[in-house]
């Protein structure tokens, strides 16, 4: 995959992996579309990236809200003409004891982690299928391997995202549309900073972004890291609950 002269869209670009990925893209000589709910941070990032001489534009958008997504993608198409690569990275997390089980919390997490991807793909597919080209990069997590205490909503939302992307990969292959799934382990971001437990093999966010970008350029169907957590997640899937 050559990014040169491509238009690359990133959701959740105001922090974490999305932010670090955005800062790597000017070197690829591509046009950059930044989406996030945090308008001020996004605008500052866009201004920083413009110094490199590439076309960059930021859009305030909550990907969990379909009306906002439709409006934003309509505007992106007017401004850029087309999207070539969509990195659907926006997500959120929440850990809570079962005594605080809440449907509103579940809704918030699924809207960002699962429906955020669905809403964006709905806007991408008509043009991608018509052009018979395009790439969808969905950011899931190695946490989708099974349900863990206090993280059921997050685990389930990422598992749903992974299965959806796997299905689309098969269906979209005849249309020459590529679907990549990113499954990071623990990456140091504002989201993981809230975790109260020890996170093994915690990775620097810039290093993680570099691995993801390299994987996208190689068009790897699954970009998962680090290796010890990849292996551990596969083993954990089959361990009994008591252990």
MOSULFEN-V234372 format. One record per pair of residues at least 4 apart in sequence whose ideal C-beta (glycine too) atoms are under 6 Angstrom apart, sorted by sequence separation. I is the first residue (numbers start at 1). J is the second residue. If there is no record, write none. Layout:
i j
I J
I J
This chain:
i j
15 19
76 80
96 100
107 111
109 113
110 114
111 115
112 116
115 119
121 125
124 128
125 129
140 144
151 155
152 156
168 172
203 207
232 236
239 243
13 18
25 30
147 152
172 177
203 208
215 220
12 18
36 42
50 56
62 68
63 69
128 134
186 192
224 230
25 32
49 56
61 68
148 155
172 179
10 18
34 42
147 155
215 223
13 22
46 56
169 179
10 21
61 72
94 105
168 179
212 223
10 22
22 34
34 46
46 58
143 155
59 72
186 199
144 158
165 179
188 202
211 225
43 58
143 158
144 159
42 58
165 181
185 201
186 202
187 203
188 204
189 205
8 25
92 109
141 158
188 205
140 158
144 162
187 205
92 112
13 34
39 60
91 112
117 138
140 161
187 208
8 30
14 36
57 79
90 112
91 113
140 162
13 36
26 49
6 30
7 31
8 32
9 33
10 34
11 35
14 38
31 55
32 56
34 58
35 59
184 208
3 28
4 29
37 62
201 226
26 52
35 61
90 116
3 30
14 41
63 90
138 165
201 228
14 42
26 54
201 229
88 117
182 212
88 120
86 124
140 181
142 183
181 222
182 223
183 224
185 226
141 183
33 76
114 157
132 175
133 176
134 177
135 178
136 179
137 180
138 181
139 182
140 183
142 185
109 153
113 157
117 161
132 176
185 229
109 154
114 160
129 175
64 111
106 153
110 157
114 161
64 112
109 157
31 80
128 177
69 119
73 123
85 135
86 136
87 137
88 138
89 139
64 115
11 63
64 116
63 116
66 119
95 150
63 119
95 151
63 120
93 154
18 89
17 89
7 80
9 83
7 83
7 84
8 85
9 86
10 87
11 88
12 89
6 84
11 89
12 90
6 85
11 90
137 216
142 229
145 233
142 233
145 236
146 237
145 237
93 191
16 189
15 190
20 205
24 209
20 206
21 209
20 209
24 213
17 208
17 209
1 217
1 219
